[in-house]
Amino acid sequence: MYSIIVVPPPTTEDEATRTQYRLAPGERLVFGRSVPEGGLRIGHDGVSRRAGEITAHGTFWTLSNLCAHQTYVVENPEGAGEHIKVAPGRLDAPVPFEFSRIVLPAAGDLLAVEVWAPRHDYLRGEDGTDGEPTAPAFSVDRTKRYFAVLAALCEPRLRGAPHAPLPTMDQVVERLRPSWPAASRTSVQWNIDYLAVKLRLKPGPETAEPGPRLNGKKESLVSLALRFDLVREDDLVVLAAPSGRALR
């Protein structure tokens, strides 16, 4: 099973068509302006021919900076500025974030390569039994922004109308503003895409018939979350502005 997913920088084409690279533990992905077949090619004159290499491990990944002169920054989009620096020539720097953004300075531009690491290990229960622990069917962290996005999507149906229309993207953004002032359509969509991967949704159909999209990505997420109690009514407190702190 793959352990990380790499999403290349957007191009002039539709972002939804971007190829995702799925790496199993031990697999490597070279990226740069000129890379061997199977690598991630970034067609920008400011990117080194072999800029770096990503290596998947069980529950985390490492980044090698193959550039001789440029430091790379790996940001945690959920961490209010949390980041690490990978110096030129540094090999196999471990990255602990569940999802990350590698920022590549490129001749005046900043290119972002996203890396998602949705796989987790779980603590063995203290019941004294032998054997491997049973992993939960779904792993969600209620302190993360993706959970707040999921709660906002589920809210109309949790408030009492089981078949209520799902909120629009703009309505979700507005609902999240008290706890996440910088929320935007782009960041909300990013979290929805991440949830679809994390919760292992099957890809939706390429085309949809006119009328309500009962098999869309948002509908599938809400249906799954409510069916398995991933979001309950008391979880809606994450949508209120916390006193003294914000969602990570």
Rosetta blueprint (number, residue, H / E / L):
1 M L
2 Y L
3 S L
4 I E
5 I E
6 V E
7 V E
8 P L
9 P L
10 P L
11 T L
12 T L
13 E L
14 D L
15 E H
16 A H
17 T H
18 R L
19 T L
20 Q L
21 Y E
22 R E
23 L E
24 A L
25 P L
26 G L
27 E L
28 R E
29 L E
30 V E
31 F E
32 G E
33 R L
34 S L
35 V L
36 P L
37 E L
38 G L
39 G L
40 L E
41 R E
42 I L
43 G L
44 H L
45 D L
46 G L
47 V L
48 S L
49 R L
50 R L
51 A L
52 G E
53 E E
54 I E
55 T E
56 A E
57 H L
58 G L
59 T L
60 F L
61 W E
62 T E
63 L E
64 S E
65 N E
66 L L
67 C L
68 A L
69 H L
70 Q L
71 T L
72 Y E
73 V E
74 V E
75 E E
76 N L
77 P L
78 E L
79 G L
80 A L
81 G L
82 E L
83 H E
84 I E
85 K E
86 V E
87 A L
88 P L
89 G L
90 R L
91 L L
92 D L
93 A E
94 P E
95 V E
96 P L
97 F L
98 E L
99 F E
100 S E
101 R E
102 I E
103 V E
104 L E
105 P E
106 A E
107 A L
108 G L
109 D E
110 L E
111 L E
112 A E
113 V E
114 E E
115 V E
116 W E
117 A L
118 P L
119 R L
120 H L
121 D L
122 Y L
123 L L
124 R L
125 G L
126 E L
127 D L
128 G L
129 T L
130 D L
131 G L
132 E L
133 P L
134 T L
135 A L
136 P L
137 A L
138 F L
139 S L
140 V L
141 D L
142 R L
143 T L
144 K L
145 R H
146 Y H
147 F H
148 A H
149 V H
150 L H
151 A H
152 A H
153 L H
154 C H
155 E H
156 P H
157 R H
158 L H
159 R L
160 G L
161 A L
162 P L
163 H L
164 A L
165 P L
166 L L
167 P L
168 T L
169 M H
170 D H
171 Q H
172 V H
173 V H
174 E H
175 R H
176 L H
177 R L
178 P L
179 S L
180 W L
181 P L
182 A L
183 A L
184 S L
185 R H
186 T H
187 S H
188 V H
189 Q H
190 W H
191 N H
192 I H
193 D H
194 Y H
195 L H
196 A H
197 V H
198 K H
199 L L
200 R L
201 L L
202 K L
203 P L
204 G L
205 P L
206 E L
207 T L
208 A L
209 E L
210 P L
211 G L
212 P L
213 R L
214 L L
215 N L
216 G L
217 K H
218 K H
219 E H
220 S H
221 L H
222 V H
223 S H
224 L H
225 A H
226 L H
227 R H
228 F L
229 D L
230 L L
231 V L
232 R L
233 E H
234 D H
235 D H
236 L H
237 V H
238 V H
239 L H
240 A L
241 A L
242 P L
243 S L
244 G L
245 R L
246 A L
247 L L
248 R L
